[in-house]
Amino acid sequence: MKFEIQPLSWFKRRWPTAIEPKVTEFEVTEFEKIDNSYCKLFVKLDNGETFNVDARVSLSKTYVIGKPPIENGWTVQGLNPYGLNVLLKLIEG
């Protein structure tokens, strides 16, 4: 399965610093298409730091009153203990 990094602001409720860490590599394991389940996420940053987290699997939906929901896609989101949030979108095709 192929995933794509989605842009997020790392500085949620924090003062920005001169250097914002960038994700250079990631690997998702134990992924299943089950809404609100968990998988494993390994992340490597450009500063050499690495971390493993349990990441939440989510199915995005759009709701319209009186109609069944429209499924928009699958995402994986992990957060390390220092507040670095990584959001990945599943690319199907």
N, C-alpha and C positions, 0 to 999 in steps of 0.2 A: 504494500500500500504506500502511496505517495502522499506526503503532507507538505503544506506551504506555510511559512511563517506569516502571521498577520501582524501588522504594526500596532504597537501599544505604547503608551507613555510609561516609562519606568518610574517616573517621579511622582506617582500618585501620593499625595499628602507628604511630600518630601521637597526640600530645597534642591534645585538642580546643582550639579557639580560640573566641572569642565569636561569630564569624561563619562559618557554613558556606555555601559558594557553592551556589546553586540553578540548575538548568538551566531557562532560560526558552524557548529554542527549540532545535530540532535538525532535521537533515535527513539522510536515509539515501539514498545513491545507489549504483548498481552492485550492488544486492542480488539474490542468486539463492538459491533454496532448495537449497543444497548444503552439507551438514554439514562443518564445519571449513574453510569457504572464508572469504574476506575481502571486505569492502565498504568504502565511504568513509562516514565519519560526521563531520558538521559540527555543532558545539555552541556555543551562546551562553549565557553565564552572567549572573546578575543583577548582577554587578559590572562588566559590560561586556566581560569577557575572552571571546575566541573561540578555538577551536582546531579543527583538522582532524586526524583520525586514521584509520588503517586499523583497522577493527573486525572482530572474529571473528564469524562466523555459526555458530550451534549449533542442533542439533535435540535437544530434551530427550526422553529416553526413560525408561520405567520397565520394569525387567526382573523377570520372575517365572520361577523355575526351571521348566524344561520347557515354557515357552510363548514364542511370539515376543514381542519387545518392543512396548510400547504407546507410540506417539508422542504426546507431550504438547504440543508447540508449538515455534515458532522464536524464537530470541533473537539480538540483536546486542549485543555488548559491546565498548566501546572504553575505553582508558586513556591519559590524556595523560602527558607527561613528569613532571608534578608529583604524580602519584598519584591524580588525580581519575578515578574509575571511573564509567562511564555504562552502564547496562543497559536495553535496550529489548526489549519483547515484541511480536511481530507479532500484530495483531488481525485475524483472518480472519472474513469474513462478509459 
